């Protein structure tokens, strides 16, 4: 059992507090990434979708997880469990310092998450406090105009990493 912390970074122009629509522990937010089998090294051909609100019972023993997936090459099962409470919004200050903000923690058995894919369902606010909701980052960026602040706002240069944590 290894825990992986998904961290994100981006260039935020006149924006702050980038996070999932319902906050960092949004149960309906979908995380998309490829999985690498720890047994044979096979990487899933398509992205796998995991969300905090979707649970399935473990095949053996008691408890639940958020995803059970069988490796197409070696046929071993692996699980991914989403662990809330570790995420924080990406702020303007962290963006300027080129720091990564923690988004979500995943406990993985048999798999390693790789290649996170940004999608829809984000929210962010301008430095004037204007809220932008339902932001889609699947195109790699976001640009809009803040009427209150009378300036352009932009999200670009999206980056992510998975860090192993204890």
HELIX and SHEET records of a PDB file:
HELIX    1   1 UNK A   92  UNK A   96  1                                   5    
SHEET    1   A 6 UNK A  67  UNK A  70  0                                        
SHEET    2   A 6 UNK A  77  UNK A  83 -1                                        
SHEET    3   A 6 UNK A 101  UNK A 109 -1                                        
SHEET    4   A 6 UNK A   2  UNK A  13 -1                                        
SHEET    5   A 6 UNK A 151  UNK A 165 -1                                        
SHEET    6   A 6 UNK A 142  UNK A 146 -1                                        
SHEET    1   B 3 UNK A  15  UNK A  20  0                                        
SHEET    2   B 3 UNK A 122  UNK A 126 -1                                        
SHEET    3   B 3 UNK A 131  UNK A 135 -1                                        
SHEET    1   C 3 UNK A  48  UNK A  50  0                                        
SHEET    2   C 3 UNK A  31  UNK A  37 -1                                        
SHEET    3   C 3 UNK A 111  UNK A 117 -1                                        
SHEET    1   D 2 UNK A  56  UNK A  57  0                                        
SHEET    2   D 2 UNK A  64  UNK A  65 -1                                        
END                                                                             
